[in-house]
Amino acid sequence: MHETYSVEMRQIVKQFGSVVANDLVDFRAKPGQIHALLGENGAGKSTMMCMLSGVYRPTSGDILLHGELARIRSPKDSMKLGVGMVFQNFRLVQTLTAAENIVLGEKSSFWRGAKWMNDKQQEIEAIAKHFGLAFPVNRPIWQLSVGEQQRVEIVKTLYRGASLIILDEPTSVLTPGEAEQLFETLQHMKAEGKTVILTTHKLKEVMAASDHISVMRKGKLIHSMEKSATNERDLARLMVGKELGESRTFLPRAPGKRLLDVKQVDVYADHGRKSLDHFTLHVNEGEIVGVAGVAGNGQKELAEMLTGLRTWKRGTILFDGKDLKNGSVRAAIEAGIAHVPENRMKSGLAGSLGIVDNLLFKSYRTKERSRFGFLRMGMNRSWAEGLVEQFDVRTSGLDAPVQQLSGGNQQKLLFAREIHQEPLLMVAVHPTQGLDVGATEGVHRLLAEMRDGGKSVLLISEDLDEVIQLSDRILVIYNGQIVGEMSREQADREKIGMYMAGLQVDEEVAG
């Protein structure tokens, strides 16, 4: 008797022109199983899941669901067959509310009147509450934080009753307690016979949540095993094809003079709510200051305020001893503030343009890059080639649209542009979100080199391991205020998690 799998992908090949993204891949997962799919950016795992969810069609090969050959030609087909995917880049309509996005696509969803919509909102709120994924259902998507938008996507999948659920980096914006709650949710799905495919770069997450693990590299599935048969180090080696270096150990370094001084600042979010309330923070020269917190507590507005994208209503900001001009991007750039935003393709790079144009965004006015109002094209291409080589950006050519690069290479390109400006302060927001272990190691190295060179970094991240590993000093933000501060030596995950949840921490416990 043959075992029936909830999903079986046989000899899958996917080509984009001459590029082979998936090369004769066999993948299968059982009902009632949490299956982790690992691989570096560009390894082909996202392409595999996009074929399962109907975004792409295989060049050749078969997909079987519950033992039956499945014809998946569109996301609508996959939805009807019980497949749901939470994408890393969200599929949400910015001007519609969270609830409207979730019911979007239902027959006559916007013609049944207010009562029908109110009933749906209550149903959605019940699902969100049940799974610990609450968000304001009546608020437009553009007014929600990245973390809240991800929760909308997860609830949308659950609302539509998928029996096979694909989750891409699902815990990237959760506190440790919320991550544990999500793992409990996954276990509940597993107990009901659902199949969960977890694509993630967090090895600890894989070891905590999964039953079975498959590893892809260079378009091939190279190994598949039970969790009990492996460990984090072996998985990292399988993913990148070599041993990774040890985590960087920071030597104690006396910080320099105060570089950034934010005093009693108020900032309002797009929906009119005060997001930073009498906010105070400072950063010294030659230190990495980590800001930890649950998404939606003012991190987005903090980064935008410091980089000139958002104005503040009261208070003062001194940078390098001078008043920082309110709401001026150019003033922030000229002062020496660099920015790696949380969404690299929305706010950091222009996806349809090539590498040279993206590298020029902050320097095209300089005499090295232009003359008499005209870009120095030949010199700029040579300059761009040098940066691509220096930062190991892997691309098919300087003119290729950057949206065709892997996430890790997009992030390296963004860092190349920002670091080339020789900034005094780097505001880095979720700098490794969605990156594989190799690319993450590279980003951490760049930030550490800035710190060791006497520059400063404000690291805004919900990845506590990253914050604790990299930061000289850790701040915790809650409801628009700094509620906790500690050195790396004083930090522990439980204490930070309590601060992130808005709980009082006993002074003796806080150290």
C-alpha positions in Angstrom: 0.0 0.0 0.0 1.5 3.3 -1.1 1.6 6.2 1.4 -0.5 9.2 0.3 1.1 12.6 0.7 -0.8 15.8 1.0 1.6 17.2 -1.7 4.0 15.6 -4.0 6.1 17.4 -6.6 7.8 15.1 -9.1 10.8 15.9 -11.3 9.9 19.6 -11.3 11.8 21.7 -13.8 11.3 25.5 -14.0 13.2 27.6 -16.5 13.2 31.4 -17.0 14.7 31.7 -20.4 18.1 30.0 -20.2 18.2 30.1 -16.4 17.2 26.8 -14.7 15.6 27.8 -11.3 14.5 24.2 -10.4 16.3 21.2 -11.8 14.4 17.9 -11.5 13.3 18.5 -8.0 11.3 15.9 -6.0 9.5 17.2 -2.9 6.8 15.8 -0.8 5.1 16.4 2.5 2.7 14.4 4.7 -0.6 15.3 6.2 -0.3 16.5 9.8 3.3 17.5 9.2 5.3 20.7 9.6 7.8 20.6 6.8 10.7 23.2 6.7 12.1 24.1 3.3 15.6 25.7 3.6 18.0 27.2 1.1 19.9 30.3 0.3 18.3 33.1 -1.7 18.3 32.0 -5.3 18.3 28.3 -4.3 14.9 27.7 -5.9 12.7 27.1 -2.9 10.5 30.2 -3.4 10.1 29.2 -7.1 8.9 25.7 -6.0 6.3 27.2 -3.6 5.2 29.7 -6.2 4.4 26.8 -8.6 2.5 25.0 -5.8 0.5 28.2 -5.1 -0.2 28.9 -8.8 1.9 31.9 -9.4 4.2 30.0 -11.8 3.7 26.9 -13.9 6.3 24.2 -14.1 8.3 23.8 -17.3 7.9 20.1 -16.8 7.0 17.7 -14.0 3.9 16.9 -12.0 2.2 18.2 -8.9 -0.1 15.8 -6.9 -2.3 16.8 -4.1 -3.6 13.9 -1.9 -2.5 11.4 -4.5 -4.4 13.1 -7.4 -2.8 14.9 -10.3 -3.5 18.6 -9.8 -3.8 21.2 -12.6 -2.7 24.4 -11.0 -2.7 27.2 -13.5 -3.4 30.2 -11.3 -3.6 31.2 -7.6 -7.4 30.7 -7.9 -6.9 27.1 -8.8 -4.6 26.5 -5.9 -7.0 28.2 -3.5 -9.8 25.9 -4.7 -7.6 22.9 -4.1 -6.9 24.0 -0.5 -3.5 25.5 -0.9 -2.8 28.9 0.8 0.5 30.9 0.8 1.6 33.8 3.0 4.1 35.5 0.7 7.1 37.4 2.0 6.0 40.3 -0.2 2.4 40.8 0.7 -0.5 40.6 -1.7 -2.6 43.3 -0.2 -4.6 46.3 -1.7 -3.2 49.3 0.2 -6.4 51.4 0.1 -8.8 48.7 1.3 -9.2 47.7 5.0 -7.7 44.6 6.5 -11.2 42.9 6.5 -11.9 44.0 2.9 -8.6 42.4 1.8 -9.5 39.2 3.5 -12.9 38.8 1.9 -11.7 40.2 -1.4 -12.6 37.7 -4.2 -15.7 36.2 -2.5 -18.7 36.3 -4.8 -20.5 39.7 -4.5 -18.4 40.6 -1.5 -18.9 44.3 -1.7 -22.6 44.2 -2.7 -24.2 42.5 0.2 -24.6 45.5 2.5 -23.2 46.7 5.8 -24.6 43.8 7.9 -22.9 41.2 5.8 -19.6 43.0 6.1 -20.0 43.5 9.9 -20.7 39.7 10.2 -17.5 39.0 8.2 -15.5 41.4 10.4 -16.6 39.6 13.5 -15.7 36.3 12.0 -12.2 37.6 11.0 -11.7 39.1 14.5 -12.6 35.8 16.1 -10.1 33.9 13.9 -7.4 36.5 14.6 -8.0 36.4 18.3 -8.1 32.6 18.4 -4.7 32.4 16.7 -3.1 35.4 18.7 -2.8 37.5 15.5 -4.9 40.6 16.4 -4.9 43.7 14.2 -7.3 46.6 13.5 -9.7 45.0 10.9 -11.2 48.4 9.9 -8.0 50.2 9.2 -6.6 50.6 5.6 -3.6 48.4 4.9 -1.4 51.5 4.2 -1.9 52.6 7.8 -0.7 49.2 9.2 2.8 48.3 10.2 4.7 45.6 8.3 4.1 43.2 11.2 0.3 43.9 11.2 0.2 43.4 7.4 1.8 40.0 7.8 -0.8 39.1 10.4 -3.5 40.0 7.9 -2.0 37.7 5.3 -1.8 34.8 7.8 -5.4 35.3 8.9 -6.5 35.6 5.2 -5.1 32.1 4.6 -6.8 30.7 7.7 -10.1 32.4 6.9 -10.2 30.7 3.4 -9.8 27.3 5.0 -6.6 26.0 3.4 -5.5 22.5 4.3 -2.0 23.0 3.0 -0.5 26.3 4.2 2.8 27.7 3.1 4.4 30.3 5.5 7.3 32.4 4.4 9.3 33.9 7.3 6.2 34.0 9.6 7.9 35.0 12.9 10.0 37.8 11.6 8.0 40.5 13.4 6.9 38.7 16.5 8.2 38.8 20.1 9.5 35.6 21.6 6.1 35.0 23.3 4.2 35.6 20.1 6.5 33.3 18.2 5.8 30.6 20.7 2.1 31.3 20.3 2.5 30.9 16.5 4.3 27.6 17.0 1.4 26.5 19.2 -0.9 27.5 16.3 1.2 25.4 13.9 0.9 22.4 16.2 -2.9 22.9 16.3 -3.0 22.9 12.5 -0.8 19.8 12.5 -3.2 18.1 15.0 -6.1 18.8 12.7 -4.3 17.1 9.8 -3.2 20.2 8.0 0.2 20.3 6.2 2.4 23.3 7.0 5.4 24.2 4.8 7.6 26.6 6.5 10.2 28.5 4.4 12.5 30.3 6.6 16.2 31.2 7.1 16.1 31.0 10.9 17.6 27.7 11.9 16.5 27.9 15.5 12.9 28.4 14.2 13.3 25.3 12.1 14.6 23.2 15.0 11.8 24.5 17.3 8.8 24.1 15.0 9.4 21.5 12.2 9.0 17.8 12.0 10.8 17.3 8.7 13.4 19.4 6.8 14.3 19.6 3.1 17.4 21.6 1.9 17.8 23.1 -1.5 20.9 24.5 -3.1 21.4 25.8 -6.7 18.0 24.7 -7.9 18.3 21.1 -6.6 16.9 19.4 -3.5 20.0 18.0 -2.0 18.8 16.5 1.3 15.6 15.7 3.2 15.6 14.4 6.7 13.7 14.2 10.0 14.5 17.0 12.4 15.9 14.5 14.9 18.6 13.5 12.4 20.3 17.0 12.1 21.4 20.1 13.9 21.7 23.8 13.2 25.4 23.7 12.2 24.8 20.8 9.7 21.8 22.6 8.2 23.9 25.8 7.7 26.6 23.7 6.0 24.1 22.0 3.7 22.5 25.3 2.8 25.7 27.1 1.7 27.8 24.1 0.7 30.6 25.0 3.2 31.4 25.6 6.9 30.3 29.1 8.1 32.6 31.2 10.3 31.9 31.5 14.0 29.6 34.3 15.1 31.6 37.5 15.4 32.9 38.3 18.9 33.0 42.0 19.7 35.9 43.4 21.6 34.9 46.0 24.2 35.2 49.5 22.8 34.9 52.8 24.6 32.2 54.8 22.7 33.1 58.3 21.5 31.3 61.6 21.8 27.5 61.8 21.5 26.6 61.8 17.8 22.8 61.7 17.9 20.6 63.3 20.6 16.8 63.0 20.3 15.0 64.9 23.1 11.3 64.8 24.0 10.1 64.4 20.4 6.5 63.8 19.3 5.7 62.1 16.0 2.4 61.2 14.5 1.7 58.2 12.2 -0.3 58.3 9.0 -3.6 57.5 10.7 -3.2 60.4 13.1 -2.2 58.5 16.2 0.9 59.7 18.1 3.5 57.0 17.4 6.4 58.6 19.3 5.5 60.2 22.6 8.1 62.5 24.3 10.6 60.2 22.7 14.3 60.5 23.9 17.3 58.5 22.6 21.0 59.0 22.0 23.7 57.3 20.0 27.4 57.7 20.6 30.2 57.5 18.0 31.5 54.0 17.4 28.6 52.0 18.9 25.8 49.9 17.6 22.5 50.7 19.4 19.8 48.1 18.9 16.1 49.0 19.2 13.9 46.0 19.9 10.1 46.0 19.9 7.0 44.5 18.5 6.0 45.9 15.1 3.8 49.0 15.3 5.3 50.6 18.4 6.9 53.5 16.6 10.0 51.9 15.0 8.9 52.8 11.5 8.3 56.5 12.4 11.6 56.6 14.3 13.5 55.6 11.2 11.6 57.9 8.9 12.0 60.8 11.3 15.8 60.4 11.5 16.2 60.1 7.7 14.0 63.1 6.8 10.9 61.1 5.6 8.7 62.2 8.4 8.3 65.5 10.4 8.2 65.8 14.2 5.9 68.1 16.1 7.9 69.1 19.2 11.3 68.5 20.8 14.8 68.7 19.2 17.2 66.5 17.4 20.9 67.2 17.4 23.2 65.4 15.0 27.0 65.9 15.2 26.4 68.9 17.4 23.9 70.7 15.0 20.2 70.9 14.7 18.8 68.3 12.2 16.5 69.9 9.7 12.9 68.8 10.2 11.5 66.6 7.4 14.3 67.0 4.9 15.8 63.9 3.2 18.6 65.9 1.6 19.5 67.5 4.9 19.7 64.0 6.5 21.9 62.7 3.6 24.2 65.8 3.7 24.5 65.5 7.5 25.8 61.9 7.1 22.8 59.7 7.9 22.4 56.6 5.8 19.3 54.5 5.6 18.5 50.8 4.9 14.7 50.7 5.1 12.6 47.8 6.2 11.2 47.2 2.7 14.1 47.4 0.3 12.0 47.2 -2.9 9.4 49.8 -1.8 11.6 52.4 -0.2 15.2 51.6 -0.9 15.6 50.5 -4.6 13.8 51.1 -7.9 13.1 47.6 -9.1 12.7 48.4 -12.8 16.0 50.3 -13.0 19.4 48.8 -13.3 22.3 48.7 -10.9 24.1 51.9 -12.0 20.9 54.0 -11.7 20.2 52.6 -8.2 23.7 53.3 -7.0 23.5 56.9 -8.3 20.4 57.9 -6.3 22.3 59.7 -3.6 25.4 60.8 -5.4 24.3 61.9 -8.9 24.7 65.6 -8.0 28.4 65.2 -7.1 31.2 66.3 -9.4 32.5 62.7 -9.6 29.2 61.5 -11.0 28.0 64.4 -13.2 29.4 67.4 -15.0 27.4 70.5 -16.1 24.2 68.7 -15.3 25.0 65.5 -17.4 25.8 62.1 -15.9 29.4 60.9 -16.6 28.1 57.6 -18.0 31.4 55.8 -18.6 33.0 56.7 -15.3 29.8 55.8 -13.5 29.7 52.3 -15.0 33.3 51.7 -14.0 32.5 53.0 -10.5 29.4 50.8 -10.3 31.5 47.7 -11.4 33.9 48.5 -8.6 31.2 48.6 -6.0 29.5 45.4 -7.3 32.9 43.6 -7.0 33.7 45.1 -3.6 30.3 44.1 -2.1 30.1 40.8 -4.0 26.8 41.6 -5.7 26.0 38.7 -8.0 24.2 39.9 -11.1 23.9 39.0 -14.8 24.9 42.6 -15.7 24.8 46.2 -14.7 21.7 46.9 -16.8 19.6 44.1 -15.4 16.6 45.4 -13.4 17.4 45.0 -9.7 14.0 43.3 -9.1 15.6 40.3 -10.8 18.3 40.0 -8.1 17.9 37.7 -5.1 17.0 39.3 -1.8 20.5 39.0 -0.5 22.0 40.7 -3.6 19.5 43.5 -3.4 20.4 44.1 0.2 24.2 44.1 -0.6 23.5 46.6 -3.4 21.6 48.8 -1.0 24.5 48.6 1.6 27.0 49.4 -1.2 25.2 52.6 -2.0 24.7 53.7 1.6 28.2 52.8 2.9 29.9 54.4 -0.1 28.6 57.8 1.1 30.8 57.3 4.2 28.0 58.1 6.6 28.4 58.9 10.3 25.3 57.0 11.2 23.6 54.1 9.6 19.9 53.6 10.4 19.3 50.0 9.5 15.8 48.6 9.8 15.4 44.8 9.7 18.6 44.6 7.6 18.6 40.8 7.4 14.8 40.2 7.1 14.2 37.5 4.4 17.9 36.8 3.9 19.6 33.4 4.1 22.4 32.6 6.6 25.2 33.4 4.2 23.8 36.8 3.3 22.9 37.5 6.9 26.5 36.8 7.9 27.6 39.3 5.3 25.3 42.1 6.5 26.4 41.6 10.1 30.0 41.8 9.0 29.3 45.2 7.2 27.6 46.6 10.3 30.4 45.4 12.6 33.1 47.0 10.3 31.3 50.3 10.5 31.3 50.1 14.3 34.9 49.1 14.5 35.8 52.0 12.1 34.3 54.5 14.6 30.9 54.9 12.8 27.6 54.5 14.5 24.6 52.2 13.7 21.0 52.4 14.9 19.8 48.8 14.4 16.0 48.5 14.5 15.0 44.9 14.5 12.5 42.4 15.9 15.1 39.6 15.7 16.3 39.4 19.3 19.2 37.1 18.4 20.4 39.7 16.0 19.9 42.6 18.4 21.7 40.8 21.2 24.5 39.6 19.1 25.3 42.9 17.4 24.4 45.7 19.8 26.7 47.4 22.3 23.6 48.9 23.9 20.0 47.6 23.6 16.9 49.8 23.9 13.3 48.4 24.0 10.5 50.5 22.5 6.9 50.1 23.5 3.9 52.4 22.7 6.2 55.1 21.3 8.6 55.3 24.3 11.9 53.7 25.3 10.9 51.5 28.3 14.1 49.5 28.8 17.9 50.0 28.3 20.7 47.6 28.9 24.2 46.7 27.7 24.9 43.5 25.8 26.3 41.9 28.9 23.1 42.7 30.9 20.7 41.5 28.2 18.6 38.4 28.2 15.7 37.3 26.0 13.1 36.9 28.8 13.8 40.4 30.1 13.6 42.0 26.7 10.5 40.1 25.8 8.8 41.4 29.0 9.7 45.0 28.1 8.4 44.4 24.5 5.1 43.2 25.9 4.7 46.3 28.0 5.2 44.5 31.3 6.9 45.9 34.3 10.3 44.4 35.0 11.5 44.2 38.6 14.6 46.4 39.0 16.6 43.5 40.5 15.7 41.3 37.5 16.5 44.1 35.1 20.0 44.3 36.6 
